[in-house]
Amino acid sequence: MSHQVDLNIALLLQGHGLEGEENDFCDFTIADQNSVAESQGITPTTPSNFKPILGNNVTYVVACVILNDRNEVLMMQEAKESCAGKWYLPAGRMEKNETIVQATTREVLEETGLECEPKTLLVVETAGGMWYRFVLTGEIVGGELKTPAKADKESLQAKWISNLQEISLRSNDILHLIEKAQLYKQNSISGSWHSDVLPASIPHVKDLLRLVIVIKKRSTNKLHVLLNEKTSLHFPMCEINPAKSVHSTLRRFMVEMFGADVGQHRPLGLLNVEANPIYDGCCLTLLVAFRAPLEEVPLISKCAWHEVSQDSEKKLLSMINSKNSTVELHVIR
């Protein structure tokens, strides 16, 4: 069992997904969350049997930040009536039966005329629990830059832009994403960045949050990870509530496991994203670190701390101690 836990940690740290029975568990479903809310006198707004349906009650958006050798960013000029003439990153909604990577390459091609090869996730943004934007970066591998002569309903044209002050942006929300891509380009060569992580093609019926929660044991100075002991050992899994922010869902789940006085902890970022167009759900694996030692953090649920191998400890600690060692999770609201 110890070997399996370390194997699963290794898979997640490499950005891969977990297949098999680990996917079937959910320790804190929306039905559970609704029961807790009702016991506190709050009327839940999400049906207990909520299931994400793309284009109906959940929206997945992709965006791609591509920089060339001159550090210019690939931008497209909007054709939509509401923002015609404004500039933005190639971006758009995912369609049915499309992976995150396929949606990204399609949007870049439609809006800029260029063919791209996505390299890594940079940021995952969420608003509530029903809007997700997967932001990738990649390289151009072909195609021709769209000129005004080829304007269509997707875009008016595309350009490599060196100074964003010279154009009128549709929204400033992309400035942080462009900055992130520039940092990635500077730092990935030196190795001070997470390895390239693309979404793992693993199907999920629900939108889930998998937690890799780590803590140091004071008496041994060894790193431990939290495992749920219901039926089979697995990392704690929680259903993302579409009516709440992901931070709110995380907070409720932590209280469920550790009680209302849950010790100081911080979400560090995502290790991986799992999504497959067979179903409309996805799973985000979030790394969470406690500040307090294990001896000071009481558990109230069917969970237990598991000591990890030296190899896993070394990798996890290097992630905890370095900036940009995980994929950023940006919770907008």
C-alpha positions in Angstrom: 0.0 0.0 0.0 2.9 2.3 0.9 4.4 1.7 -2.5 1.1 2.5 -4.2 0.8 5.8 -2.4 4.3 6.9 -3.5 3.5 5.7 -7.0 0.4 7.9 -7.1 2.3 10.9 -5.7 4.9 10.4 -8.4 2.2 10.3 -11.1 0.5 13.5 -9.8 3.8 15.3 -9.4 4.6 14.6 -13.1 1.2 16.0 -14.1 -0.3 12.6 -14.9 -3.7 11.6 -13.7 -4.8 8.7 -11.5 -6.8 6.0 -13.3 -9.0 3.2 -11.8 -10.7 3.1 -8.5 -9.2 6.3 -7.2 -11.5 8.2 -9.5 -14.7 6.6 -8.1 -14.5 8.0 -4.6 -16.0 11.2 -3.5 -15.7 11.9 0.2 -17.7 15.1 0.3 -20.4 15.2 -2.3 -22.9 18.0 -3.0 -25.5 15.9 -1.2 -23.1 15.9 1.9 -22.5 19.6 1.5 -26.3 20.2 1.4 -26.8 18.1 4.5 -24.2 20.2 6.4 -25.8 23.5 5.1 -29.3 22.3 6.2 -28.0 21.3 9.7 -26.8 25.0 10.0 -30.2 26.3 8.9 -29.1 27.2 5.4 -31.2 26.3 2.4 -29.0 24.8 -0.3 -29.3 26.2 -3.9 -27.6 23.3 -5.7 -29.5 20.1 -6.3 -27.8 17.1 -4.6 -27.7 15.2 -7.9 -26.0 18.1 -9.8 -24.0 16.9 -12.9 -22.0 19.3 -15.1 -23.3 19.6 -18.6 -21.0 21.5 -21.0 -22.7 24.5 -22.5 -25.7 24.2 -20.1 -24.6 24.5 -16.5 -20.8 24.5 -16.8 -18.6 26.6 -19.0 -15.0 25.6 -19.9 -13.0 28.2 -21.7 -9.5 27.9 -23.1 -6.9 30.7 -23.8 -3.5 30.5 -25.2 -0.5 32.8 -24.6 2.2 32.4 -27.3 5.4 34.4 -27.3 7.9 34.5 -30.2 11.7 34.8 -30.1 11.3 38.6 -29.9 9.1 38.3 -26.8 6.1 39.5 -28.8 2.7 38.1 -27.9 0.2 36.6 -30.4 -3.0 38.7 -30.3 -6.2 38.6 -32.2 -8.6 41.5 -33.1 -12.2 40.8 -32.1 -14.9 40.5 -34.7 -17.8 40.1 -32.2 -20.2 43.1 -32.2 -19.9 43.6 -28.5 -16.2 44.2 -28.6 -15.3 44.6 -32.3 -11.9 46.1 -33.0 -10.6 45.3 -29.5 -7.6 43.0 -29.0 -7.4 39.8 -26.9 -5.6 36.5 -26.6 -6.9 33.7 -28.8 -9.5 32.2 -26.5 -13.0 30.7 -26.6 -15.4 28.1 -25.2 -14.7 24.4 -25.4 -17.1 22.4 -27.6 -18.6 19.0 -26.9 -16.3 16.0 -27.6 -13.2 18.2 -27.5 -10.2 17.9 -25.2 -8.7 21.0 -23.6 -5.7 20.7 -26.0 -7.9 20.3 -29.1 -10.0 23.3 -28.1 -6.8 25.4 -27.7 -5.3 24.5 -31.1 -8.7 25.1 -32.7 -9.2 28.5 -31.2 -5.6 29.6 -32.1 -6.1 28.4 -35.7 -9.5 30.0 -36.1 -8.6 33.3 -34.6 -5.0 33.8 -35.7 -4.5 31.5 -38.8 -1.5 29.8 -37.0 -1.1 26.2 -36.0 0.1 25.8 -32.4 1.4 22.9 -30.3 0.4 23.5 -26.7 3.2 22.8 -24.2 1.9 23.3 -20.7 -0.9 24.7 -18.6 0.0 28.0 -17.0 -3.1 28.9 -15.0 -6.5 27.5 -14.2 -9.0 30.2 -13.4 -12.4 29.6 -11.8 -15.4 31.8 -11.1 -17.9 30.1 -8.9 -17.8 26.4 -9.4 -19.3 26.5 -12.9 -16.8 28.6 -15.0 -13.3 27.4 -15.7 -10.6 28.9 -18.0 -7.7 26.7 -18.8 -4.8 28.9 -19.9 -2.0 27.2 -21.9 1.2 28.3 -23.6 2.8 26.7 -26.6 4.7 27.0 -29.9 3.7 27.9 -33.4 4.3 25.0 -35.8 2.7 26.2 -39.0 -0.1 28.3 -40.7 -0.2 31.9 -41.9 -0.9 34.9 -39.7 -4.4 36.1 -40.4 -4.5 39.5 -42.3 -7.5 41.9 -42.5 -8.2 40.4 -46.0 -9.1 37.1 -44.2 -11.3 38.6 -41.6 -14.3 36.4 -40.6 -16.7 36.0 -37.7 -13.9 34.5 -35.6 -11.6 37.6 -35.8 -10.6 40.6 -37.9 -6.9 39.8 -37.9 -4.0 38.6 -35.8 -0.7 40.3 -35.0 2.5 39.8 -32.9 2.4 42.6 -30.4 5.5 43.9 -28.5 3.8 46.8 -26.7 0.4 46.2 -25.4 0.0 50.0 -24.7 -0.4 50.5 -28.4 -3.6 48.5 -28.7 -7.0 48.7 -27.2 -7.6 45.5 -25.1 -11.0 43.9 -24.7 -10.2 43.4 -21.1 -7.2 43.7 -18.7 -7.8 40.3 -17.3 -5.3 38.8 -19.7 -2.3 41.0 -18.5 -1.6 38.6 -15.7 -1.7 35.6 -18.1 0.8 37.3 -20.5 3.1 38.1 -17.6 2.9 34.5 -16.5 3.9 33.2 -19.9 6.8 35.7 -20.0 8.0 34.4 -16.6 7.6 30.8 -17.8 9.7 31.5 -20.9 12.5 33.1 -18.8 12.5 30.4 -16.1 11.6 27.1 -17.7 15.1 27.0 -19.3 16.8 27.4 -15.9 14.5 24.7 -14.4 12.9 27.0 -11.8 9.4 26.2 -13.0 7.1 23.3 -12.8 7.6 20.7 -15.5 5.3 21.0 -18.6 1.9 19.8 -17.5 -0.9 19.1 -20.0 -4.4 17.9 -19.0 -4.5 14.1 -18.4 -7.2 12.4 -20.5 -9.1 10.8 -17.7 -12.9 11.0 -17.7 -14.9 12.4 -14.7 -18.7 12.6 -14.4 -18.5 15.4 -11.8 -16.3 18.4 -11.2 -13.9 17.3 -8.4 -11.2 18.6 -6.2 -8.5 16.1 -5.1 -6.4 17.2 -2.2 -2.8 16.3 -1.6 -2.4 17.6 1.9 1.1 17.5 3.4 2.3 18.1 7.0 5.6 17.6 8.9 5.7 15.4 12.0 7.6 17.2 14.7 8.9 14.1 16.5 10.5 12.5 13.4 10.7 15.6 11.1 9.2 13.3 8.4 6.7 14.5 5.8 3.2 13.0 5.9 0.3 13.1 3.4 -3.4 12.7 4.3 -5.3 9.7 3.0 -8.9 8.8 3.3 -9.5 5.4 4.7 -13.1 4.8 3.5 -13.2 1.5 1.6 -9.8 1.9 0.0 -6.9 4.4 0.8 -7.1 7.4 -1.5 -6.4 11.1 -1.5 -9.4 13.1 -0.2 -11.8 13.9 -3.0 -14.5 16.6 -2.9 -17.2 17.6 -5.3 -16.9 21.2 -6.4 -20.0 23.1 -5.6 -21.2 25.2 -8.6 -22.9 27.7 -6.3 -19.7 28.4 -4.3 -16.1 29.6 -5.1 -13.5 26.8 -5.2 -11.9 28.4 -2.1 -15.3 28.1 -0.3 -15.6 24.5 -1.3 -12.1 23.8 -0.1 -12.7 25.6 3.2 -15.9 23.5 3.8 -14.1 20.3 3.0 -11.2 21.1 5.3 -13.6 21.8 8.1 -15.3 18.5 7.4 -12.0 16.7 7.9 -10.3 18.8 10.6 -13.1 20.6 12.4 -14.0 24.3 12.6 -10.6 25.2 14.1 -8.7 23.7 11.2 -5.0 24.8 11.6 -3.3 27.3 9.3 -2.8 25.9 5.9 -2.3 27.2 2.4 -3.3 25.9 -1.1 -0.1 26.1 -3.1 -1.4 25.3 -6.6 -2.4 22.5 -9.0 -0.4 19.4 -9.7 -2.6 18.3 -12.5 -5.9 18.6 -14.3 -7.9 15.6 -15.5 -10.6 15.9 -18.2 -11.9 13.8 -21.0 -14.7 14.7 -23.4 -16.5 11.3 -22.8 -18.0 13.2 -19.8 -18.3 16.8 -19.0 -16.6 16.7 -15.5 -13.0 17.4 -14.6 -10.7 16.9 -11.6 -8.3 19.5 -10.2 -5.5 18.1 -7.9 -4.5 20.8 -5.4 -1.4 20.7 -3.2 -2.1 22.0 0.3 0.5 22.5 3.1 -0.1 22.8 6.8 2.2 25.2 8.8 1.6 23.5 12.1 3.1 20.1 12.9 1.1 16.9 12.7 0.9 16.6 16.5 -1.1 19.9 16.6 -3.6 19.1 13.9 -6.5 16.9 15.1 -8.5 14.8 12.6 -12.2 14.2 12.9 -13.0 12.2 9.8 -12.0 8.8 8.5 -8.6 10.0 7.4 -5.1 9.2 8.5 -1.6 10.6 8.0 0.7 8.5 5.9 4.5 8.9 6.0 5.9 9.3 2.5 9.1 7.9 1.1 12.3 10.0 1.1 12.0 10.4 -2.6 8.4 11.7 -2.4 9.3 13.9 0.5 12.2 15.5 -1.4 10.0 16.3 -4.4 7.1 17.6 -2.4 9.3 19.8 -0.2 11.0 21.3 -3.3 7.5 22.1 -4.6 6.4 23.7 -1.3 9.6 25.8 -1.1 9.7 27.1 -4.7 7.5 29.6 -6.4 5.9 28.5 -9.7 6.5 24.8 -8.9 2.7 24.1 -9.4 0.1 25.3 -11.9 -1.5 28.5 -10.6 -5.1 28.2 -9.4 -6.6 31.6 -9.7 -10.0 31.9 -8.0 -11.7 34.9 -9.4 -14.8 34.7 -7.2 
